[in-house]
């Protein structure tokens, strides 16, 4: 067979060169459009369900969150494996589907089952689906730093990192997600995420007759806005609303909690130390 092919090629040199040129052109054309990765992403079709569990310890996270999510995901069509992770503050369940499964259909199936699991989870825990991406899908890492010699660079480390994390979360991250196409997620790592900490003073609460439950119920609606309809007057409609926006620590400290025996307001600042801080890392 090889001898006949060699003989034909020698006798028909022109056709051999034409065929070689055509095959080479097709190869070069395909090579220019062939997606090539330095590290090919061989991750299987998977959907990640994550839930922030607050201050629950790993054992409670496993018993009250991860177990119920895994139970709901069991039996989904096309599922080949389930993996889970339970640690302080986080529950993560990875649902792995058969190769070739459409990832959007897989996410839809998981989301439908997830609705049933929400009713069995502790109050305040809301599981969410992770982005359509894997660890090999990272395309860019960047850092935010204070300009040398600027006022920000002269601040202490906590204040500087808190400011940079705030800029990342509320300016850079939304801009990247809205202006750069085909971005699955923009993750923020490091820095200090700003929080308002209310440190209760037990002796002051006892003196004013305020319980933790009563104070918590008073603060649950902190910062919320409500509508009150409208009032018609003089042929005009006057919209009624309440503005719960708080723009300073002093405004939070001045929130009235209850009235004392003389009818004066007992404010939050009389019962607790209100300050800006950050969550545990």
C-alpha positions as CSV (number, residue, x, y, z in Angstrom):
1,X,0.0,0.0,0.0
2,X,2.8,2.4,0.9
3,X,4.7,1.5,-2.2
4,X,1.7,2.2,-4.5
5,X,1.1,5.5,-2.8
6,X,4.8,6.5,-3.3
7,X,4.6,5.4,-6.9
8,X,1.5,7.4,-7.5
9,X,3.0,10.5,-5.9
10,X,6.1,10.3,-8.0
11,X,4.1,9.8,-11.2
12,X,1.7,12.6,-10.4
13,X,3.9,15.3,-8.9
14,X,1.6,18.2,-9.8
15,X,-1.5,16.7,-8.1
16,X,0.6,15.7,-5.1
17,X,1.8,19.3,-4.6
18,X,-1.7,20.7,-5.1
19,X,-3.1,18.3,-2.5
20,X,-0.3,19.1,-0.1
21,X,-0.9,22.8,-0.5
22,X,-4.6,22.5,0.0
23,X,-4.2,20.4,3.2
24,X,-1.6,22.8,4.5
25,X,-3.9,25.8,3.9
26,X,-6.8,24.1,5.7
27,X,-4.5,23.2,8.6
28,X,-3.2,26.8,8.9
29,X,-6.8,28.2,8.7
30,X,-7.9,25.8,11.4
31,X,-4.9,26.5,13.6
32,X,-5.6,30.2,13.6
33,X,-9.1,29.6,15.0
34,X,-8.2,26.7,17.4
35,X,-8.7,27.7,21.1
36,X,-5.5,26.7,22.9
37,X,-5.1,26.9,26.7
38,X,-1.8,26.7,28.5
39,X,-3.6,24.7,31.2
40,X,-6.8,23.2,29.8
41,X,-9.8,23.4,32.2
42,X,-10.9,19.8,32.5
43,X,-13.4,20.5,35.3
44,X,-16.6,18.5,35.0
45,X,-20.0,20.0,34.9
46,X,-20.7,21.2,38.4
47,X,-22.9,23.6,40.3
48,X,-21.7,25.0,43.6
49,X,-24.2,25.9,46.4
50,X,-22.8,28.2,49.1
51,X,-24.4,29.5,52.3
52,X,-22.9,31.9,54.8
53,X,-23.8,30.5,58.3
54,X,-22.7,33.3,60.6
55,X,-21.3,32.1,63.9
56,X,-22.4,28.5,63.7
57,X,-19.7,26.0,64.5
58,X,-18.7,23.3,61.9
59,X,-20.8,20.6,63.5
60,X,-23.9,22.7,63.6
61,X,-23.3,23.8,60.0
62,X,-23.2,20.2,59.0
63,X,-26.3,19.1,60.9
64,X,-28.5,22.1,60.2
65,X,-27.4,23.4,56.8
66,X,-25.3,21.1,54.7
67,X,-27.3,17.9,55.5
68,X,-30.6,19.4,54.3
69,X,-29.1,20.9,51.1
70,X,-27.4,17.6,50.2
71,X,-30.7,15.7,50.9
72,X,-32.6,17.9,48.5
73,X,-29.9,17.6,45.8
74,X,-29.9,13.8,45.9
75,X,-31.7,12.2,43.1
76,X,-31.5,15.0,40.6
77,X,-31.4,13.7,37.0
78,X,-27.9,13.4,35.6
79,X,-26.1,13.8,39.0
80,X,-23.0,11.6,39.4
81,X,-21.6,12.8,42.6
82,X,-22.1,15.1,45.6
83,X,-19.4,16.8,47.6
84,X,-19.8,19.0,50.6
85,X,-17.7,21.2,52.9
86,X,-18.8,22.4,56.4
87,X,-16.6,24.9,58.3
88,X,-17.0,27.9,60.5
89,X,-19.2,30.4,58.8
90,X,-19.6,28.5,55.5
91,X,-21.5,25.6,54.0
92,X,-20.7,24.5,50.5
93,X,-22.2,21.7,48.5
94,X,-20.9,20.8,45.0
95,X,-23.3,19.0,42.7
96,X,-21.5,17.2,39.8
97,X,-23.4,16.2,36.7
98,X,-22.7,13.9,33.8
99,X,-20.4,15.1,31.1
100,X,-22.3,16.9,28.3
101,X,-25.0,18.2,30.5
102,X,-25.9,21.8,29.7
103,X,-24.7,23.9,32.6
104,X,-27.7,26.2,32.5
105,X,-30.1,23.3,32.7
106,X,-28.1,21.9,35.6
107,X,-28.3,25.2,37.5
108,X,-32.0,25.4,36.9
109,X,-32.5,21.9,38.4
110,X,-30.4,22.8,41.4
111,X,-32.2,26.1,41.9
112,X,-35.6,24.4,41.8
113,X,-34.6,21.9,44.5
114,X,-33.0,24.6,46.5
115,X,-36.3,26.3,47.1
116,X,-37.4,23.2,49.1
117,X,-34.3,23.3,51.2
118,X,-34.7,27.0,52.2
119,X,-37.7,26.1,54.4
120,X,-35.7,23.7,56.5
121,X,-32.6,26.0,57.1
122,X,-32.1,28.2,60.2
123,X,-33.6,31.7,60.0
124,X,-31.4,34.2,58.2
125,X,-29.4,31.6,56.1
126,X,-29.9,31.9,52.4
127,X,-27.9,29.6,50.1
128,X,-26.8,30.9,46.7
129,X,-25.4,29.4,43.5
130,X,-21.8,30.0,42.7
131,X,-20.8,31.6,39.3
132,X,-20.2,29.5,36.2
133,X,-16.5,29.4,36.7
134,X,-13.8,27.2,38.2
135,X,-10.4,27.7,39.8
136,X,-8.8,27.5,36.4
137,X,-11.1,30.3,35.1
138,X,-9.2,33.1,36.8
139,X,-7.9,35.5,34.1
140,X,-6.6,38.4,36.1
141,X,-5.4,39.2,39.6
142,X,-5.0,42.8,40.7
143,X,-4.4,44.7,43.9
144,X,-5.4,48.2,45.2
145,X,-2.7,50.2,47.0
146,X,-2.5,53.7,48.4
147,X,-0.5,56.1,46.3
148,X,2.9,56.7,48.0
149,X,2.9,60.0,49.9
150,X,-0.9,60.4,49.7
151,X,-3.1,61.1,52.7
152,X,-4.4,57.6,52.5
153,X,-0.9,56.1,52.7
154,X,-0.3,58.0,55.9
155,X,-3.3,56.4,57.7
156,X,-3.0,53.4,60.0
157,X,-3.2,50.0,58.4
158,X,-6.8,49.2,59.5
159,X,-8.2,52.5,58.2
160,X,-6.3,52.2,54.9
161,X,-7.3,48.6,54.2
162,X,-10.9,49.4,55.1
163,X,-11.0,52.3,52.7
164,X,-9.5,50.2,49.9
165,X,-11.9,47.4,50.4
166,X,-14.8,49.8,50.3
167,X,-13.5,51.2,47.0
168,X,-13.2,47.7,45.6
169,X,-16.7,46.6,46.7
170,X,-18.7,49.7,45.7
171,X,-16.7,51.2,42.8
172,X,-14.4,48.9,41.0
173,X,-16.3,45.6,41.3
174,X,-19.6,47.0,39.9
175,X,-17.8,48.8,37.1
176,X,-15.9,45.6,36.0
177,X,-19.1,43.5,36.0
178,X,-21.0,46.1,34.0
179,X,-18.4,47.2,31.5
180,X,-16.3,44.0,30.8
181,X,-18.1,41.3,28.8
182,X,-18.1,37.6,29.7
183,X,-17.1,38.1,33.3
184,X,-18.6,35.4,35.5
185,X,-17.6,37.0,38.9
186,X,-15.3,39.5,40.5
187,X,-14.2,38.2,43.8
188,X,-12.8,40.5,46.6
189,X,-10.1,39.1,48.8
190,X,-8.3,40.8,51.7
191,X,-8.8,44.2,53.2
192,X,-11.3,45.0,55.9
193,X,-15.0,45.1,55.0
194,X,-16.6,48.0,56.8
195,X,-19.2,47.1,59.5
196,X,-21.0,49.0,62.2
197,X,-20.5,47.3,65.6
198,X,-22.9,47.8,68.5
199,X,-21.2,46.6,71.7
200,X,-23.9,46.3,74.4
201,X,-23.2,47.6,77.9
202,X,-25.1,45.2,80.2
203,X,-25.0,47.5,83.3
204,X,-26.5,50.4,81.2
205,X,-29.2,48.1,79.8
206,X,-30.2,46.9,83.2
207,X,-30.3,50.4,84.6
208,X,-32.7,51.5,81.8
209,X,-34.7,48.3,81.8
210,X,-33.9,47.3,78.2
211,X,-33.5,43.6,77.2
212,X,-31.4,42.2,74.4
213,X,-34.5,40.9,72.6
214,X,-36.2,44.3,72.8
215,X,-33.1,46.1,71.5
216,X,-32.7,43.7,68.7
217,X,-36.3,44.1,67.5
218,X,-35.8,47.9,67.6
219,X,-32.6,47.6,65.4
220,X,-33.9,45.1,62.9
221,X,-35.6,47.8,60.8
222,X,-32.6,50.2,61.1
223,X,-32.1,52.1,57.9
224,X,-35.2,50.8,56.1
225,X,-37.5,53.2,54.2
226,X,-41.3,52.9,54.2
227,X,-44.0,54.4,52.0
228,X,-47.2,56.0,53.4
229,X,-49.2,56.5,50.3
230,X,-50.2,60.1,49.5
231,X,-52.4,63.0,50.6
232,X,-54.5,65.0,48.3
233,X,-54.5,68.7,49.1
234,X,-55.3,71.6,46.8
235,X,-55.6,69.4,43.8
236,X,-52.1,68.1,44.4
237,X,-50.8,64.7,45.6
238,X,-48.3,64.9,48.4
239,X,-46.4,61.6,48.7
240,X,-45.8,60.5,52.3
241,X,-42.7,58.5,53.1
242,X,-40.2,57.8,55.9
243,X,-36.5,58.2,55.2
244,X,-34.5,55.7,57.3
245,X,-31.2,56.6,55.8
246,X,-28.4,57.0,58.4
247,X,-25.3,58.8,57.2
248,X,-23.2,59.0,60.3
249,X,-22.3,57.1,63.5
250,X,-23.8,60.0,65.5
251,X,-27.2,59.4,63.8
252,X,-27.1,55.7,64.9
253,X,-26.1,56.6,68.5
254,X,-29.0,59.0,68.6
255,X,-31.7,56.4,67.7
256,X,-34.3,56.3,70.5
257,X,-34.9,52.9,72.0
258,X,-37.5,53.6,74.7
259,X,-38.7,56.3,77.1
260,X,-37.5,56.6,80.6
261,X,-39.7,57.3,83.7
262,X,-39.5,61.0,83.1
263,X,-40.6,60.7,79.5
264,X,-37.1,61.3,78.1
265,X,-35.7,59.2,75.3
266,X,-33.2,56.5,76.1
267,X,-30.9,56.4,73.0
268,X,-28.8,53.7,71.6
269,X,-25.6,55.5,72.6
270,X,-26.7,55.3,76.3
271,X,-26.9,51.5,76.1
272,X,-24.0,50.5,73.8
273,X,-20.7,51.6,72.2
274,X,-21.3,52.2,68.5
275,X,-18.2,52.2,66.3
276,X,-16.9,51.4,62.8
277,X,-15.0,48.1,62.6
278,X,-14.7,45.1,60.4
279,X,-15.7,41.4,60.6
280,X,-13.3,38.7,61.7
281,X,-11.0,37.4,58.9
